Amino acid sequence: MDSNKKYWKGLEELKQTPAFVEKSKGEFAESIPVEDVLNEAGLSTKTPRRDFLKALGFGVGAVTLAACNSTPVHKAVPYLIKPEEITPGIPNFYTSTFNGQSILVRTREGRPINVEANPNAIGLNQGTDSGTAASVLDLYDESKLKTAQIKGQDVEWSKLDSTVIAALNAAATAGKQITIVASTVNSPTTLAAIAKLTAKYPTTNLVQVDAVSYSAIIEANKNSFGKAAVPSYNFEKANVVVSVAADFLGTWLAGEEHTQQYIKNRDYKSLKNGKMSRHIQFESGLSMTGSNADVRIAIKPSEEAAVLISLYNAITGSSLAGGIAAKRAQTAVTLAAKELLANKGAAVVVAGSNDINIQTLANAINSALASYGSTIDLDNFSKQHQGSDVAFSQFLTNANAGQVGVALFLNSNPVYDYFKAEDVKAALKKVDFTLSFSQRADETASELTAIAPTNTFLESWGDASPKEGLFSIVQPTINPVFNTRQADQSLLVWAGDTTDIYSFVKNLWTSTILAGSTKNWNSVLQTGFEYKGAKTAASYSFAGNVEAAASAAIAAAKTVVGEFELKLYESSALRDGRYANNAYLQEVPDPVSKVTWDNYAAINPKDAEKLGLGEDATVTVEANGYKVELPVVQQPGQALGTVSVAIGYGRTKVGKAGNNVGKNAYPFASLVNGTIQFVAKATIAKANTIYQLAQTQTHHTIEGRNIIRETTFAKYLQDPNSESGRFTDKHKTYDLWNKYEQPGHKWVMAIDLNACTGCGSCIVACNVENNIPVVGRDEVRRRREMHWLRIDRYYTIEEDGKEYTKEADIEKLNSFENVTVVHQPMLCQHCAHAPCETVCPVLATVHSSEGLNHMAYNRCFGTRYCANNCPYKVRRFNWFNYWNDSRFDNYLNNEFTQLVLNPDVTTRSRGVMEKCSMCIQRIQAGKLHAKMENRKVKDGDIQMACQQACSANAIIFGDANDPESEVSKALRNERVYYVLEEINVQPGIGYMTKVRNTFEA
C-alpha cells in the first residue's frame, strides 16, 4: 500500500522551485556542448550521417595512434629475493589500533590499502567510523614533513636531539617546568616513555587537553560519586533512551560502539522477538542521532537545563524551579518520564553539554533511575577522553609567568582549536624552547622552535587502553615512508634510554600487561588485544547538590539567550579537524545536510525567510567577539532562533585538500566555570555575497514515487506486514524476459532501514575498496560526485499530531522544527531485469549467472544510455580522468598517493560509466579461498566493503540460494519490500520497512 506521507529530499524539491524543476528535467546538471564539439571537428549538427561517422572514425584512429607513440613503457622488475611474508596478489592482514579501536590492516605487496574492524575484538568489533575507514589515505599524504626541522629548516635527527637535550637540561637547571601538552593519552607505551623522561627531568608534567572537551562529565562524576571518569554506556541494556543534545550515535564519546549497542534493540532480529527500545531526543540542530530518534523535540541550547530539570521533577516528584515552558517539550518530558520510571534499571539519560551543572542534573536523574551498574558503568570506564580544560588554562598561566622552560606538543594543535589562539601564541613566546611532534607544519607547529615529526599509526609500534582492563596493540604494516621517528622513541632518546621502540613495547607488555595471562607476545600480535575482564559494575548513590546545579545551570542559560543562540558541533567526518587534509572525508556528504567540502550556518527555513535569505545566501555570524561569514543551509528540524555551525573546518596549514576549506568556528567558544562551552548568544545578519555549497542531496529526485515504507512499532506488533506495501501482494506481474536457472550462487543484499543511521562510513569504505576518485567541490556542485553508494535522506513533517502531505499545507506551518527523517542507502540494485542492460549498444553492462550486473569498462565508450534508463540513478560517469587531473582540489593526483589504490580493482578513465559491482573482487577471492580449502563457500566468508564498515549491521549480503544464509532469513522478513518493484525490474536488494516506537495516543 502507498504511504500517505509526503517525503522530500530538500526544500527545493518540496517547494518545486523553478531552478529545481528545470534541473530535474535533464539527466545531467549542464547541457552537453554538442555544437562546440562538432565545430571543433569541422562539423555541425546539420552534418550528414556519413560525414559525421567518417570524421568520428578518423578522430578516434588519430588519438589511438598518438597514444601508441607517446605511451611510456614501465618495465616490471621481479623480486631478486622475495620476502617470505609476501606473495604477489595475496593480501596480508595485520592487527593494529586506530583511535582506540582494534582493527585489521590489509596490505598488498607491502602497501597498506584498507582498514577494517577486528571481528574478534572486545567492544567495537563490527564496523568503523568514516575517519577510520579513510585513515589509510593519510599514510600517502605528500604534504607531511619528510624529516625533522628547527626554525623551519630541515636538520638531521642527531642535530635535533642535541638541541632538545640542551633545552631540557637548561630548563631543569633553571627549575622550570617541562610540559608535554597532549590530547588524551591512553597508550601504556607513551605513558611509560613520559615516565622515563620524568625520571630524568623531575619537573616534567603532562597536560592533557582535547579540542572537544568532556571534562564536565569527569568533574560532575567526581562531585556526584567521587569517581573522576567518563563512564561506559551500555545502550544495549536500555529499553528507553533520552538524550538532551548528545549525538551519541555520531560524535559524542564512542559513537560507533554506541551504535553497535543501540541497534541490538532495534534491528530486524529484535523486532522479530517483539522488542524495540524507545528513543526520545531533545536538541537544537538536527543531528544524526536526532534523525534516528522515535520522538524528537527541537529546543534551544538555553533550554537544555530546563528539560533536565523538568525531567528530574517528573521522575522524583521534586519541584526545582526553571523547568521547560514550551508546551510540546512539556508533553514529551511527561511521557518520557513515565517511560523511564516504568523501565527503572533499563533506562538511560545522556546530555551532550560540557557544563558541569547540566551533567550533574543528568547524574541525578540516572541515579534516580538506578542506571548505574546497568546502563551506565563507572567501573569499566572509558579512557578515551581525559582532557582537562582547567589544566590547559593553568599551563597558559604558567607559560605567561615564565615558569615553563620547554613545551612539547603531542597530537595537539591549540593555535587552531583553542578558542583564543592569540592567547596561546602569546604564551608560547614566553617559553624558552617549544617543539611539536606533528606530522606537518600545522598552525601550532609552525609557531614553534622545532618539529620532530612522528610516524603514522601504520608505521608505528605502540598500544592503547581505550577502556579499563582493555589493551590493544599497534604494530607497523610498513617501514616509515619518510625520515620520521615515532614520538615515543624520541622521548626515550631524550631521556637517555637507548632501547628501540619495538623492544620497549614488547618488554612493557610481557612484563606488565601480559603478566598472568595465557597469551604471549606473538599471540597478542595475532589477536591484537588483551582483555583483563570486566569488573562488576557497581551501583552508585548520588551525592551531589542537585538544587545548586539546577540554579547554576539556569543562570548560565540566561547568558546564552538572544536573538539567535549558536550551537557548535562536530561533523561526523572531519570531527575536530585533525584529519582535514583527508580528501575522502572532505567529500563524504554530511549525514543530514548532504553538504561536502564546507561548513555552513544551519538555520530554520522560517528564520531564513525572516532574514530575507534566498538560495545560495550567506550570513555574518557574530558571537563572543568573533565574526565570520558563512553560507546558509536552510535546515528543516533546526530549532527556531538557533544556528548551528560545525567545527573542524577553516584549517590554514594542513595540506592541499584541507587548506581554507570552510571557516574556523572554534573562536565562537568560551571558557565558563572552567570548561569550554560550545554555545553562545549570537547575532546573524544577511551578507551580500552568493556562495553555492557542494550539496549532493537533491541531485536525484524521486519524482514523487513511493520509495520509503514506514510504520510504528504498535502497528508492527498488530501486523508485521504493516505498511510494507509489496506490489506483488496485490498485483499480478508479467515477464517479457526469459527466465534462467541460477543453480550456483545468487548474490543478493538486504538493508534494514531501522538499523541504518546514515553515518556514511559505508560510503568511505566503498571509495577506498573500489578506487572511487575524489572529484572536488566544483565537480560536486555540477552533480558529478562519483560515489557508487549514496545515502538518501528523506524528510517528512507533522505538527500537533497531524501529518502534512501537501506543499500548500506545509507552507502554512509555523516552523519546520518537527520533521522526521528516514535514511536509505541506495546503490546499484543488480536487477534481474536490468533496464540498463537492454539499452547498452556495446554490451558493456551485462548480467552474470550469479545474479550480478557487471560492467566491462574496456567496452564502455560513454553513451550514458544506461544511466538514463536506470530508475534508481546509481550510475556514475567519468567526466574527467579524476585520478590524474591536477585541476581537482584534492591530493590524490600523484603517483605516491596513488599507492593507496587497490590493485584488485581497475581505475576507470574518462568517458567510462561505473557503478557498484557488489565488490566482485571480494566475491572471487572468497570463492578462490574456499576452493583452495576444498570446500564450499560458507555464509559470512564474503563481506562487502560497505557491509564490513557498518557498525549497525544494516547491510546484509549473501547467497539467496542458501536458505540458511543470514541474507535469506532477512529477506523472508515481513518488513521486506523492493524499491520500485512495480516496474518489474526485479531488484536484488530488499529493504526493510522503517519502524518508529512513537508515543501512542
Summary of the structure (lengths in Angstrom):
residues: 1001
radius of gyration: 28.8
end to end distance: 23.5
largest distance: 90.5
contacts: 3482
relative contact order: 0.13
helix: 32%
strand: 21%
